[in-house]
Amino acid sequence: GQQLNQSPQSMFIQEGEDVSMNCTSSSIFNTWLWYKQDPGEGPVLLIALYKAGELTSNGRLTAQFGITRKDSFLNISASIPSDVGIYFCAGQLPSGTYKYIFGTGTRLKVLA
Amino acid sequence: DTAVSQTPKYLVTQMGNDKSIKCEQNLGHDTMYWYKQDSKKFLKIMFSYNNKELIINETVPNRFSPKSPDKAHLNLHINSLELGDSAVYFCASSQDFQRSQETQYFGPGTRLLVL
């Protein structure tokens, strides 16, 4: 099945550092969503992006919809221990079933 | 006031059994989904229903049969469970899959372990 390439796969960072992760694809997407999944929980929506070039913030999180519509980026500023978790991107296909394809996840661990 | 709820949260069963997972959303959404998350945390869509009609049916064994009695509920029945069915199954919903500016909301997951 289709998957989005998400990188990095995992990262350890120090508390207070900024974090960047991205998703890339050979396909064009209509919408990009970024989720965070805590252990034992379902994915929780962080940011939704609907237009190419769009830059949206949610607190310390900032995400961008790539101009080519084939990629998206998520940045977390001044990371804190509760940022630990798995971050997923999801892109919505532009036509047909409009289904979402999920990235492979970025596992973030924050060292206090 | 949970938006998307699933039951049960944990399900441990023997190979060959038949089991069902239930999902309900109180968001007034028209579209619901079932996803499977494997041990590597890959999330893959299995099925999607819009207003009780099947719109996505990925390559899933026909032992898996979704049922949508109304647009607020999407249940998943699994026949003849196999070891490889062990995973976390997530239900999700969105307002309308064809609408612009769509977002999906996930339930807490059902952890299925087949012994």
Interface residues (C-beta under 8 A of the other chain):
Chain A: G1 Q3 N30 T31 L33 Y35 Q37 G40 E41 G42 P43 V44 L45 A48 Y50 I86 F88 A90 Q92 T97 Y98 K99 Y100 F102 T104 G105 R107
Chain B: V4 K41 F42 L43 K44 I45 S48 I55 I56 E58 T59 F90 F97 Q98 S100 Q101 E102 T103 Q104 Y105 F106 G107 P108 G109
